[in-house]
Amino acid sequence: MRGDRERLLDILDAIRQIEKYAVRGRQAFEDDELLQTWVIYHLQMVGEACRMLSPRLRERYPEGSWAPAAGMRNILIHHYFGIDTEAVWSAVEKDLPELQRRVEAILEDLAK
């Protein structure tokens, strides 16, 4: 069974996968269906990993709540015909950098 450390590393890996192609910019994202699929898939991975973190870890590190990422995952999985690419891109630009910083800090704290 995967533990919290592995889940946090999964989050970082998925964010890095998104960043690899998000640097092309919003217009490329809007124009390229494969890029949209890539980003959405990895956002689902971020949300699933957040959802699977233990209650203990979520209580120890509550800042910013883990629920928004898990909620985004649910929307992406269950509303695949009505995905709002503007909301997806907003998450990429605004939410992921903060989540990445938070996860890196938690991993650093756990390593102590």
C-alpha positions in Angstrom: 0.0 0.0 0.0 1.3 3.5 -0.9 1.9 5.8 2.0 1.7 9.5 2.4 5.2 10.1 1.2 4.6 8.2 -2.0 1.3 10.1 -2.6 3.1 13.4 -2.1 5.7 12.4 -4.6 2.9 11.4 -7.0 1.5 14.9 -6.7 4.9 16.4 -7.5 5.4 14.1 -10.4 2.0 14.9 -11.9 2.6 18.6 -11.5 6.0 18.3 -13.2 4.3 16.4 -16.1 1.8 19.2 -16.5 4.5 21.9 -16.3 6.5 20.1 -19.0 3.9 21.1 -21.6 2.0 24.0 -19.9 5.0 26.2 -20.7 3.6 26.3 -24.3 1.0 28.6 -22.9 -2.8 28.9 -22.8 -3.4 29.3 -26.5 -1.5 26.0 -27.2 -3.6 24.4 -24.5 -6.8 25.7 -26.0 -5.8 24.6 -29.5 -4.4 21.2 -28.8 -6.8 18.4 -27.8 -3.9 16.1 -26.9 -2.4 18.7 -24.6 -5.7 19.2 -22.9 -6.0 15.4 -22.4 -2.4 15.3 -21.0 -3.1 18.1 -18.5 -6.5 16.8 -17.5 -5.1 13.3 -16.9 -2.4 14.6 -14.6 -4.8 16.9 -12.8 -6.8 13.8 -12.1 -3.7 12.1 -10.7 -3.0 15.1 -8.4 -6.6 15.0 -7.1 -6.6 11.3 -6.6 -3.3 11.5 -4.7 -4.7 14.3 -2.5 -7.8 12.3 -1.9 -5.8 9.3 -0.7 -3.6 11.1 1.8 -4.2 9.9 5.3 -6.5 11.8 7.6 -3.5 12.1 9.9 -1.4 14.0 7.3 -4.3 16.2 6.3 -4.9 17.1 9.9 -1.2 17.8 10.5 -0.9 20.0 7.4 -4.4 21.5 7.0 -3.3 24.8 5.4 -5.1 25.4 2.1 -7.2 22.3 2.5 -6.7 19.3 0.3 -10.3 19.2 -0.8 -10.1 21.5 -3.8 -7.7 19.2 -5.7 -9.8 16.2 -4.9 -12.9 18.1 -6.0 -11.3 19.0 -9.3 -10.5 15.4 -9.8 -14.2 14.5 -9.3 -15.3 17.1 -11.8 -12.8 16.0 -14.4 -13.7 12.3 -14.0 -17.4 12.7 -13.9 -18.0 15.6 -16.3 -15.7 14.7 -19.1 -18.1 16.0 -21.8 -18.5 19.4 -20.1 -15.0 20.2 -18.9 -14.4 23.9 -18.6 -10.9 24.5 -20.1 -10.8 27.9 -18.6 -11.1 26.4 -15.1 -8.5 23.8 -15.9 -6.0 26.4 -17.1 -6.7 28.5 -14.1 -5.9 25.6 -11.8 -2.6 25.1 -13.8 -1.6 28.7 -13.5 -2.8 29.6 -10.0 -3.3 26.4 -7.9 -0.6 24.1 -8.9 2.4 26.3 -8.1 1.1 26.8 -4.6 0.3 23.1 -4.1 3.8 22.3 -5.4 5.4 24.6 -2.8 3.2 23.2 -0.1 4.0 19.6 -0.9 7.7 20.2 -1.2 7.6 21.9 2.3 5.7 19.0 3.8 8.2 16.5 2.3 11.0 18.5 3.7 9.3 18.6 7.1 8.7 14.9 7.1 12.3 14.2 6.3 13.4 15.8 9.5 
